[in-house]
Amino acid sequence: VTSKGVSCLFFAARQGSLEVVKALASFGAKLDAKCPDEPLETARARGHTEVVQFLEREIAKMSEHTSDESSEASSMLDTAECGLVLDTFHPLHNAHLALIENALGVADHVHVVVAAGEHHTIAPELRVRWLMRCL
């Protein structure tokens, strides 16, 4: 989450990246969060139909649970042992490394995802090698 409260899920929904949205959901991202805009509405506004359908399905599943089940699931997420750092690392710099180190300080396992796009001039494979050397 950025200093302005914007989550990775918001960015993934805005970009229409269904696979990243699914991955974040599997890590327990709050799908109905207002951060500052709701990821579902952001995806809808940008015409990302697959992301909208996925988020609607998952949010509907969440609302089917009773408040007791929701509280139990929420407390399970509070004690999760897994973290996620998602960035382009384009280029890799010290703030990225500090972010990963901070994540490792609060989670037993941290998944680092290198986002790639056609507009990136540095190949994702090279960025992965940089990360592996530094970590």
mmCIF file of the C-alpha atoms, coordinates in Angstrom:
data_MODEL
# 
_entry.id   MODEL 
# 
loop_
_atom_site.group_PDB 
_atom_site.id 
_atom_site.type_symbol 
_atom_site.label_atom_id 
_atom_site.label_alt_id 
_atom_site.label_comp_id 
_atom_site.label_asym_id 
_atom_site.label_entity_id 
_atom_site.label_seq_id 
_atom_site.pdbx_PDB_ins_code 
_atom_site.Cartn_x 
_atom_site.Cartn_y 
_atom_site.Cartn_z 
_atom_site.occupancy 
_atom_site.B_iso_or_equiv 
_atom_site.pdbx_formal_charge 
_atom_site.auth_seq_id 
_atom_site.auth_comp_id 
_atom_site.auth_asym_id 
_atom_site.auth_atom_id 
_atom_site.pdbx_PDB_model_num 
ATOM 1   C CA . VAL A 1 1   ? 0.000   0.000   0.000   1.00 0.00 ? 1   VAL A CA 1 
ATOM 2   C CA . THR A 1 2   ? 1.393   3.384   -0.937  1.00 0.00 ? 2   THR A CA 1 
ATOM 3   C CA . SER A 1 3   ? 1.570   6.360   1.428   1.00 0.00 ? 3   SER A CA 1 
ATOM 4   C CA . LYS A 1 4   ? -1.729  7.542   -0.104  1.00 0.00 ? 4   LYS A CA 1 
ATOM 5   C CA . GLY A 1 5   ? -3.448  4.245   0.672   1.00 0.00 ? 5   GLY A CA 1 
ATOM 6   C CA . VAL A 1 6   ? -3.378  2.849   -2.859  1.00 0.00 ? 6   VAL A CA 1 
ATOM 7   C CA . SER A 1 7   ? -2.977  -0.932  -2.942  1.00 0.00 ? 7   SER A CA 1 
ATOM 8   C CA . CYS A 1 8   ? -1.317  -3.298  -5.389  1.00 0.00 ? 8   CYS A CA 1 
ATOM 9   C CA . LEU A 1 9   ? -4.797  -4.653  -6.089  1.00 0.00 ? 9   LEU A CA 1 
ATOM 10  C CA . PHE A 1 10  ? -5.938  -1.211  -7.215  1.00 0.00 ? 10  PHE A CA 1 
ATOM 11  C CA . PHE A 1 11  ? -3.017  -0.931  -9.647  1.00 0.00 ? 11  PHE A CA 1 
ATOM 12  C CA . ALA A 1 12  ? -3.568  -4.460  -10.984 1.00 0.00 ? 12  ALA A CA 1 
ATOM 13  C CA . ALA A 1 13  ? -7.298  -3.801  -11.470 1.00 0.00 ? 13  ALA A CA 1 
ATOM 14  C CA . ARG A 1 14  ? -6.568  -0.476  -13.158 1.00 0.00 ? 14  ARG A CA 1 
ATOM 15  C CA . GLN A 1 15  ? -4.183  -2.188  -15.586 1.00 0.00 ? 15  GLN A CA 1 
ATOM 16  C CA . GLY A 1 16  ? -6.579  -5.084  -16.213 1.00 0.00 ? 16  GLY A CA 1 
ATOM 17  C CA . SER A 1 17  ? -4.041  -7.662  -15.076 1.00 0.00 ? 17  SER A CA 1 
ATOM 18  C CA . LEU A 1 18  ? -6.284  -10.610 -14.205 1.00 0.00 ? 18  LEU A CA 1 
ATOM 19  C CA . GLU A 1 19  ? -3.415  -12.923 -13.229 1.00 0.00 ? 19  GLU A CA 1 
ATOM 20  C CA . VAL A 1 20  ? -1.995  -10.378 -10.775 1.00 0.00 ? 20  VAL A CA 1 
ATOM 21  C CA . VAL A 1 21  ? -5.486  -9.700  -9.355  1.00 0.00 ? 21  VAL A CA 1 
ATOM 22  C CA . LYS A 1 22  ? -5.951  -13.463 -8.849  1.00 0.00 ? 22  LYS A CA 1 
ATOM 23  C CA . ALA A 1 23  ? -2.531  -13.780 -7.216  1.00 0.00 ? 23  ALA A CA 1 
ATOM 24  C CA . LEU A 1 24  ? -3.233  -10.891 -4.848  1.00 0.00 ? 24  LEU A CA 1 
ATOM 25  C CA . ALA A 1 25  ? -6.625  -12.394 -3.987  1.00 0.00 ? 25  ALA A CA 1 
ATOM 26  C CA . SER A 1 26  ? -4.948  -15.705 -3.193  1.00 0.00 ? 26  SER A CA 1 
ATOM 27  C CA . PHE A 1 27  ? -2.614  -13.836 -0.812  1.00 0.00 ? 27  PHE A CA 1 
ATOM 28  C CA . GLY A 1 28  ? -5.618  -12.370 1.005   1.00 0.00 ? 28  GLY A CA 1 
ATOM 29  C CA . ALA A 1 29  ? -5.904  -8.910  -0.563  1.00 0.00 ? 29  ALA A CA 1 
ATOM 30  C CA . LYS A 1 30  ? -9.017  -7.080  0.589   1.00 0.00 ? 30  LYS A CA 1 
ATOM 31  C CA . LEU A 1 31  ? -11.041 -7.166  -2.632  1.00 0.00 ? 31  LEU A CA 1 
ATOM 32  C CA . ASP A 1 32  ? -13.700 -4.670  -1.571  1.00 0.00 ? 32  ASP A CA 1 
ATOM 33  C CA . ALA A 1 33  ? -11.283 -2.105  -0.112  1.00 0.00 ? 33  ALA A CA 1 
ATOM 34  C CA . LYS A 1 34  ? -11.609 1.587   -0.861  1.00 0.00 ? 34  LYS A CA 1 
ATOM 35  C CA . CYS A 1 35  ? -7.994  2.547   -1.498  1.00 0.00 ? 35  CYS A CA 1 
ATOM 36  C CA . PRO A 1 36  ? -8.869  5.456   -2.311  1.00 0.00 ? 36  PRO A CA 1 
ATOM 37  C CA . ASP A 1 37  ? -11.002 3.961   -5.110  1.00 0.00 ? 37  ASP A CA 1 
ATOM 38  C CA . GLU A 1 38  ? -12.524 0.518   -5.164  1.00 0.00 ? 38  GLU A CA 1 
ATOM 39  C CA . PRO A 1 39  ? -10.570 -1.848  -7.446  1.00 0.00 ? 39  PRO A CA 1 
ATOM 40  C CA . LEU A 1 40  ? -13.833 -3.261  -8.838  1.00 0.00 ? 40  LEU A CA 1 
ATOM 41  C CA . GLU A 1 41  ? -15.106 0.158   -9.912  1.00 0.00 ? 41  GLU A CA 1 
ATOM 42  C CA . THR A 1 42  ? -11.709 1.094   -11.320 1.00 0.00 ? 42  THR A CA 1 
ATOM 43  C CA . ALA A 1 43  ? -11.611 -2.066  -13.458 1.00 0.00 ? 43  ALA A CA 1 
ATOM 44  C CA . ARG A 1 44  ? -15.212 -1.461  -14.563 1.00 0.00 ? 44  ARG A CA 1 
ATOM 45  C CA . ALA A 1 45  ? -14.464 2.151   -15.546 1.00 0.00 ? 45  ALA A CA 1 
ATOM 46  C CA . ARG A 1 46  ? -11.525 1.017   -17.658 1.00 0.00 ? 46  ARG A CA 1 
ATOM 47  C CA . GLY A 1 47  ? -13.459 -1.769  -19.385 1.00 0.00 ? 47  GLY A CA 1 
ATOM 48  C CA . HIS A 1 48  ? -11.503 -4.696  -17.924 1.00 0.00 ? 48  HIS A CA 1 
ATOM 49  C CA . THR A 1 49  ? -14.396 -7.177  -18.113 1.00 0.00 ? 49  THR A CA 1 
ATOM 50  C CA . GLU A 1 50  ? -12.508 -10.290 -16.967 1.00 0.00 ? 50  GLU A CA 1 
ATOM 51  C CA . VAL A 1 51  ? -11.157 -8.512  -13.891 1.00 0.00 ? 51  VAL A CA 1 
ATOM 52  C CA . VAL A 1 52  ? -14.629 -7.122  -13.103 1.00 0.00 ? 52  VAL A CA 1 
ATOM 53  C CA . GLN A 1 53  ? -16.219 -10.575 -13.383 1.00 0.00 ? 53  GLN A CA 1 
ATOM 54  C CA . PHE A 1 54  ? -13.547 -12.155 -11.173 1.00 0.00 ? 54  PHE A CA 1 
ATOM 55  C CA . LEU A 1 55  ? -13.819 -9.456  -8.498  1.00 0.00 ? 55  LEU A CA 1 
ATOM 56  C CA . GLU A 1 56  ? -17.637 -9.591  -8.514  1.00 0.00 ? 56  GLU A CA 1 
ATOM 57  C CA . ARG A 1 57  ? -17.564 -13.381 -8.058  1.00 0.00 ? 57  ARG A CA 1 
ATOM 58  C CA . GLU A 1 58  ? -15.019 -13.252 -5.252  1.00 0.00 ? 58  GLU A CA 1 
ATOM 59  C CA . ILE A 1 59  ? -16.728 -10.361 -3.432  1.00 0.00 ? 59  ILE A CA 1 
ATOM 60  C CA . ALA A 1 60  ? -20.054 -12.233 -3.663  1.00 0.00 ? 60  ALA A CA 1 
ATOM 61  C CA . LYS A 1 61  ? -18.393 -15.304 -2.122  1.00 0.00 ? 61  LYS A CA 1 
ATOM 62  C CA . MET A 1 62  ? -17.080 -13.141 0.712   1.00 0.00 ? 62  MET A CA 1 
ATOM 63  C CA . SER A 1 63  ? -20.515 -11.692 1.458   1.00 0.00 ? 63  SER A CA 1 
ATOM 64  C CA . GLU A 1 64  ? -22.031 -15.206 1.697   1.00 0.00 ? 64  GLU A CA 1 
ATOM 65  C CA . HIS A 1 65  ? -20.056 -15.841 4.894   1.00 0.00 ? 65  HIS A CA 1 
ATOM 66  C CA . THR A 1 66  ? -21.595 -14.974 8.227   1.00 0.00 ? 66  THR A CA 1 
ATOM 67  C CA . SER A 1 67  ? -20.002 -12.273 10.340  1.00 0.00 ? 67  SER A CA 1 
ATOM 68  C CA . ASP A 1 68  ? -18.428 -14.964 12.561  1.00 0.00 ? 68  ASP A CA 1 
ATOM 69  C CA . GLU A 1 69  ? -16.770 -16.629 9.594   1.00 0.00 ? 69  GLU A CA 1 
ATOM 70  C CA . SER A 1 70  ? -15.602 -13.243 8.308   1.00 0.00 ? 70  SER A CA 1 
ATOM 71  C CA . SER A 1 71  ? -14.068 -12.398 11.670  1.00 0.00 ? 71  SER A CA 1 
ATOM 72  C CA . GLU A 1 72  ? -12.299 -15.753 11.760  1.00 0.00 ? 72  GLU A CA 1 
ATOM 73  C CA . ALA A 1 73  ? -10.935 -15.274 8.223   1.00 0.00 ? 73  ALA A CA 1 
ATOM 74  C CA . SER A 1 74  ? -9.822  -11.743 9.065   1.00 0.00 ? 74  SER A CA 1 
ATOM 75  C CA . SER A 1 75  ? -7.886  -12.902 12.125  1.00 0.00 ? 75  SER A CA 1 
ATOM 76  C CA . MET A 1 76  ? -6.247  -15.636 10.026  1.00 0.00 ? 76  MET A CA 1 
ATOM 77  C CA . LEU A 1 77  ? -5.040  -12.973 7.577   1.00 0.00 ? 77  LEU A CA 1 
ATOM 78  C CA . ASP A 1 78  ? -3.649  -10.899 10.452  1.00 0.00 ? 78  ASP A CA 1 
ATOM 79  C CA . THR A 1 79  ? -1.379  -13.818 11.352  1.00 0.00 ? 79  THR A CA 1 
ATOM 80  C CA . ALA A 1 80  ? -0.417  -14.736 7.786   1.00 0.00 ? 80  ALA A CA 1 
ATOM 81  C CA . GLU A 1 81  ? 3.181   -15.785 7.374   1.00 0.00 ? 81  GLU A CA 1 
ATOM 82  C CA . CYS A 1 82  ? 3.426   -14.815 3.717   1.00 0.00 ? 82  CYS A CA 1 
ATOM 83  C CA . GLY A 1 83  ? 4.186   -11.429 2.155   1.00 0.00 ? 83  GLY A CA 1 
ATOM 84  C CA . LEU A 1 84  ? 4.151   -10.057 -1.377  1.00 0.00 ? 84  LEU A CA 1 
ATOM 85  C CA . VAL A 1 85  ? 6.290   -7.373  -3.017  1.00 0.00 ? 85  VAL A CA 1 
ATOM 86  C CA . LEU A 1 86  ? 5.118   -6.443  -6.515  1.00 0.00 ? 86  LEU A CA 1 
ATOM 87  C CA . ASP A 1 87  ? 6.985   -3.903  -8.619  1.00 0.00 ? 87  ASP A CA 1 
ATOM 88  C CA . THR A 1 88  ? 8.595   -3.382  -12.000 1.00 0.00 ? 88  THR A CA 1 
ATOM 89  C CA . PHE A 1 89  ? 12.067  -2.981  -10.469 1.00 0.00 ? 89  PHE A CA 1 
ATOM 90  C CA . HIS A 1 90  ? 12.731  -0.850  -13.542 1.00 0.00 ? 90  HIS A CA 1 
ATOM 91  C CA . PRO A 1 91  ? 15.495  -0.175  -12.641 1.00 0.00 ? 91  PRO A CA 1 
ATOM 92  C CA . LEU A 1 92  ? 16.265  -1.847  -9.332  1.00 0.00 ? 92  LEU A CA 1 
ATOM 93  C CA . HIS A 1 93  ? 17.319  0.611   -6.609  1.00 0.00 ? 93  HIS A CA 1 
ATOM 94  C CA . ASN A 1 94  ? 17.941  0.762   -2.854  1.00 0.00 ? 94  ASN A CA 1 
ATOM 95  C CA . ALA A 1 95  ? 14.322  1.613   -2.011  1.00 0.00 ? 95  ALA A CA 1 
ATOM 96  C CA . HIS A 1 96  ? 13.238  -1.674  -3.615  1.00 0.00 ? 96  HIS A CA 1 
ATOM 97  C CA . LEU A 1 97  ? 15.725  -3.586  -1.509  1.00 0.00 ? 97  LEU A CA 1 
ATOM 98  C CA . ALA A 1 98  ? 14.574  -1.770  1.633   1.00 0.00 ? 98  ALA A CA 1 
ATOM 99  C CA . LEU A 1 99  ? 10.959  -2.629  0.812   1.00 0.00 ? 99  LEU A CA 1 
ATOM 100 C CA . ILE A 1 100 ? 11.832  -6.313  0.447   1.00 0.00 ? 100 ILE A CA 1 
ATOM 101 C CA . GLU A 1 101 ? 13.871  -6.269  3.673   1.00 0.00 ? 101 GLU A CA 1 
ATOM 102 C CA . ASN A 1 102 ? 10.938  -4.666  5.521   1.00 0.00 ? 102 ASN A CA 1 
ATOM 103 C CA . ALA A 1 103 ? 8.587   -7.333  4.154   1.00 0.00 ? 103 ALA A CA 1 
ATOM 104 C CA . LEU A 1 104 ? 10.982  -10.037 5.321   1.00 0.00 ? 104 LEU A CA 1 
ATOM 105 C CA . GLY A 1 105 ? 10.938  -8.436  8.752   1.00 0.00 ? 105 GLY A CA 1 
ATOM 106 C CA . VAL A 1 106 ? 7.191   -8.965  9.149   1.00 0.00 ? 106 VAL A CA 1 
ATOM 107 C CA . ALA A 1 107 ? 6.610   -12.195 7.202   1.00 0.00 ? 107 ALA A CA 1 
ATOM 108 C CA . ASP A 1 108 ? 8.260   -15.609 7.221   1.00 0.00 ? 108 ASP A CA 1 
ATOM 109 C CA . HIS A 1 109 ? 8.012   -15.925 3.444   1.00 0.00 ? 109 HIS A CA 1 
ATOM 110 C CA . VAL A 1 110 ? 7.950   -13.112 0.897   1.00 0.00 ? 110 VAL A CA 1 
ATOM 111 C CA . HIS A 1 111 ? 7.082   -13.551 -2.766  1.00 0.00 ? 111 HIS A CA 1 
ATOM 112 C CA . VAL A 1 112 ? 8.715   -10.986 -5.040  1.00 0.00 ? 112 VAL A CA 1 
ATOM 113 C CA . VAL A 1 113 ? 6.941   -10.441 -8.359  1.00 0.00 ? 113 VAL A CA 1 
ATOM 114 C CA . VAL A 1 114 ? 8.646   -8.590  -11.208 1.00 0.00 ? 114 VAL A CA 1 
ATOM 115 C CA . ALA A 1 115 ? 5.973   -6.916  -13.323 1.00 0.00 ? 115 ALA A CA 1 
ATOM 116 C CA . ALA A 1 116 ? 6.727   -6.742  -17.025 1.00 0.00 ? 116 ALA A CA 1 
ATOM 117 C CA . GLY A 1 117 ? 5.211   -4.767  -19.855 1.00 0.00 ? 117 GLY A CA 1 
ATOM 118 C CA . GLU A 1 118 ? 5.930   -3.967  -23.459 1.00 0.00 ? 118 GLU A CA 1 
ATOM 119 C CA . HIS A 1 119 ? 6.905   -0.407  -22.513 1.00 0.00 ? 119 HIS A CA 1 
ATOM 120 C CA . HIS A 1 120 ? 9.771   -1.553  -20.273 1.00 0.00 ? 120 HIS A CA 1 
ATOM 121 C CA . THR A 1 121 ? 13.180  -1.164  -21.865 1.00 0.00 ? 121 THR A CA 1 
ATOM 122 C CA . ILE A 1 122 ? 14.989  -3.484  -19.458 1.00 0.00 ? 122 ILE A CA 1 
ATOM 123 C CA . ALA A 1 123 ? 14.147  -7.157  -19.947 1.00 0.00 ? 123 ALA A CA 1 
ATOM 124 C CA . PRO A 1 124 ? 12.362  -8.756  -16.961 1.00 0.00 ? 124 PRO A CA 1 
ATOM 125 C CA . GLU A 1 125 ? 14.892  -11.614 -16.958 1.00 0.00 ? 125 GLU A CA 1 
ATOM 126 C CA . LEU A 1 126 ? 17.682  -9.094  -16.335 1.00 0.00 ? 126 LEU A CA 1 
ATOM 127 C CA . ARG A 1 127 ? 15.712  -7.437  -13.537 1.00 0.00 ? 127 ARG A CA 1 
ATOM 128 C CA . VAL A 1 128 ? 15.176  -10.859 -11.921 1.00 0.00 ? 128 VAL A CA 1 
ATOM 129 C CA . ARG A 1 129 ? 18.935  -11.541 -12.106 1.00 0.00 ? 129 ARG A CA 1 
ATOM 130 C CA . TRP A 1 130 ? 19.613  -8.171  -10.426 1.00 0.00 ? 130 TRP A CA 1 
ATOM 131 C CA . LEU A 1 131 ? 17.251  -9.067  -7.611  1.00 0.00 ? 131 LEU A CA 1 
ATOM 132 C CA . MET A 1 132 ? 18.762  -12.498 -7.157  1.00 0.00 ? 132 MET A CA 1 
ATOM 133 C CA . ARG A 1 133 ? 22.262  -11.019 -6.916  1.00 0.00 ? 133 ARG A CA 1 
ATOM 134 C CA . CYS A 1 134 ? 21.201  -8.438  -4.338  1.00 0.00 ? 134 CYS A CA 1 
ATOM 135 C CA . LEU A 1 135 ? 19.199  -10.800 -2.163  1.00 0.00 ? 135 LEU A CA 1 
# 
